[in-house]
Amino acid sequence: MGSETFTQKRRVVRCPFVARAKATDVVSGMQLDGLTTHLSPSGCCIVTRRAPFSQGTRVLVEITKNGVSLRTHAFVVYGLKDRFMGLCFVEMPPGQAVILAEWMKAATPHEQQQHR
């Protein structure tokens, strides 16, 4: 991923969002459990108890909040301090995009929604 694309993605509104998360490496099947810390239309940040997957790893991520789960493919954009990893969503099915949009609307501060 080029630095220009990464910079563009970082300009997207990120909202604090805490939910259970599970990331599964699509090649090895290894799973990491954790919590989301931030959510955006293009990705999320997950904190884990174990070292995160390395940059570029393709994963299937499942985020669950209040009994609702979002499942989509993503890839690891970065890992920080052996506890955090940033994911960029890819190939999101339309039904899952609706869940993400609802979560984003609920997580976006009211004053930001008025300025759009």
Secondary structure by P-SEA (a helix, b strand, c coil): ccaaaaaaaaaccccccbbbbbbbcccccbbbbbbbcccccccbbbbbcccccccccccbbbbbcccbbbbbbbbbcccccccbbbbbbccccaaaaaaaaaaaaaaccaaaaaac
